[in-house]
Amino acid sequence: MSFGLPSPIPAAQRTARSDGEDTRARLLQAALQLFSERGFAQTSVRAIAEAAGTNVAAIAYHFGDKARLYTATFYEPFGSGSDLIPVFSDPALSLQEALHCYFAGFLEPLKHEGLVTQSLRLHVRELLDPTHVWPELIERECRAPHLALLQVLCRHMGVKQVDDDMHVLAFSLAGLVMQLWTQQDPLVAVAPQLAGAGAVDAWVQRLTGFALSMVHGEMERRRQTHPRPAPRRHLPSSDKENNT
């Protein structure tokens, strides 16, 4: 009886599982590099298998086919933006904590510099020449996180119904993430001390502060644009008689 603990795995089985995981990882890394350099149509499964040091049958075994391997290169290295939604949208978090979780999650991949360059190149190729992955990317990486962020903002800002201004605010906050993702090379050229894996945590702190300022600025703008009506003053009875 194991009392809920996993049973020991035989050494031979552990080796086989380890080898399988290693093969899958090598296929994924090779596919990410080749797809990002050549695109989906111009990359053959044979080229991927050769780059990974395995055979074409391994692609079918681990991923099914070329299309599903291509899809995996978008999600497996860093996960999906949708995976972060339960973290930053937790109602128990303060606005600052929620924004910190949001930026920390979306910027964490920048700590893996080589993979980030390939992943960014892959996304740009998909943007310019969409494949079967594009509709899913829009839903999982754009629409779902955007709507979740809107809910967080509305909850903390006391906004009962999403309007265009709230969409603008959410897109602006997401733009802080995209700006840092796409500006790694300029950062290295202009301010190398602000680039690289070691600078990511500091960026998370600063972007959280910037985002808070943007949110508070929007709250103040909304107050000035849509001021609350002044409460009606109850006149004493004598004043009421004089005004009649």
N, C-alpha and C positions, 0 to 999 in steps of 0.2 A: 504494500500500500504506500502511495507516494504522498498522501496528505496535500494534494494539489500541486506538488512540485513536478516539473517535467522529468520524464524518465531519461536516464543517461543515453546519449546517442553513440552507437558503435563508432569506433575510429574510422572504419572504412566509409561509413555513411557520412561522417563529418567531412572527410576528405573530398568525397564526391560533391557534397553540397558546396564546399568552399570553392572547388574548381568551377562548378556551375556559376556561382555568383561572380567569380573572377572573369569568366568568359562573357557573361552578360555585361559586366562593367566595361570590359575592353571593347565590346561591340558598341555600346552606347557612346563611349568616348570617341571611337573611330568615326561613328556615324555623325556625331555632332560636328566634328572637325570637317569631314567631307561635305556634308550637307550645307554647312555654313560657307564653305569655299566655292562649291559648285552648284548648289541648289538641288532640289528634289529630283527633277527630271534627268539631270546630267550625272547623277551619282548612281552607280550600279551596286547591287547587293554583293557582287563578286569583289568589287573594289573595297567595300566596307569589310568584308570577311578577311581579305588579304591584309588590310591595315590592322585588323584586330588579331591577326595571327591564328585564325580559325577557318572554318569552312562555311559555305552558304547554308548548309543544313542547320547550323547553330542559330542562324537568324530566324529560321522557321520555328525552331524549338523554343527559343526564348521570347520572340516577339510576334510570331505568326507570319508576317510578311513585311515588305519594305514600307508600306504605308503606315503600319502600326509602329514600326521602328522609328519612322520619321516623327510621328506623334509623340513617342516617348522622349525624344530629344528635347522637346519643349517643356516637359513636366518633370521628368525623373531627376535631372541634375540638381535642381533647386526647389522642386515642388511647384505647386500652383498658388497663384495669388488668392484663390478661393479658400485654400487651406488656412489662410491667416484670418479669415473673417471671424471665426469663433473667438479668436484671441483678442483682436482690437475692438470687437463689438460687445464685449462682456459688459452688461449693464452695471456691474459692481465697480467698474473703473471710473476714475475721474476723467475729465476731458484731457488733461495733461497726460495721464497714464495711457489713455486710449491712443492718443496721437503718438506717444513714444513707442507703443507696441506696433502701431501702423508703420512708422518709419524704420524701426529696428527690423521688422520682418521683411520689408521690401528692399532694404539696403544690405541685409546680411549676405546675399550672394556676392556683393562686391569684395568680400574677403577672399574670394576664390578668383583671383585676377585673370588667369588664363582662360578658365571656363567662361567667365563673364564676357570676354571679348568674342569668343565663338558664339555664345548664346545671343548676344546683341546682334552680331552679324546675321545669324540665322533669322531672328525676328525681322530685321530690315529686309532680308530677301523675301520673307513671307508677306510683308507689307507691300512690296513692289510687284511680286508675282504670286498671288494667293493660290493656295492648294486646298485640299480637303480639310486642312487643319484650321483655316481662317475663321469660319463661323464659331467653332468651339473656343478659339482663342478670344474672340470678341466677347463671348458669353462668360467664360471662366476667369479671364485675366483683366477684362475691362468692365463689363456691365455689372457682374455680381459684386466685386469689391467696391465699385462706385456706389451702388445702391446701399451697401452695408455702411459705407462711410457717411452717406447722406443720413441714414438713420441715427448714427452716433451724433452727428452735428445737430440734427433737429432736436434730439433728446436733450442735449446740453444747452442749446440755444433757446429752447422753449418755442420752437417753430412747429406749428401743428400740421402744416401742409407744405410739401416741397414745391418751390417755385423756381423760376429760371435763375434767380440770384443764388439760391442754394446749390444748384447745379454748377454754377460758375465757381463758387467757393470750393466745392469738392474737386472739380477738375483742376483748380489752381493748386490745391494741396498735392494732388497726384503729380502735377507738373514738377514739383520740387524733387520728387523721386526720379522722374524721367530725366530731368536736367542733369542730375548727378550721374545717372547711368550712362548718358550719352556724352558726357564731358570729361571722361577719364583721360583721354589723350591731351586735350587742352590743359587739364589740371597738371599733368606731368610736365608740359612745356612751360606753363606760366608759374605754377606754384607747386612744385613737386612734393613739398612737405605736407600738402593737403591731399595727396593722392595715395593710393595703396590701401592694403588691408588694415594697417595699423591706424588709419585715420577715420575709419568707418564709424566707430562708436562716438567720436567727437562730432561727426556730421549728424548723427542721429540726435544728439543733444541739441545742437544748434537749430536743426530743421524743426524740431519739436517746439522750440521757442519761437521761431519765425511763424510757424503754423498757428500757435496760440495768439500771436499778435494779429494775424490775418483774421482769425475767428472773432476776436474782440473788436477789431475794426469793422467787420461786417455787422456785428451786433449793434454797434453804435450807429452805423449808417442806417440800419433798419429802424432804429428808434427815432432818428431824425426825419426819416422819410415817411414813416407811418407812426407818428406820435399817438400815444394813448389819449383818448378824450379825458379832459379834466373832470374830476368827480363833481357832481352837482352839489352846490352849497345849499343847505337847508336854512332858510331864513326864519328868524324868530317870528312869532305870531304878529307882533306889532309892526315889523317890517312888511309882512304880507299885507296887512291892512292898509299901510301907506302906499303900497304899490298897486292897490286896486282902485 
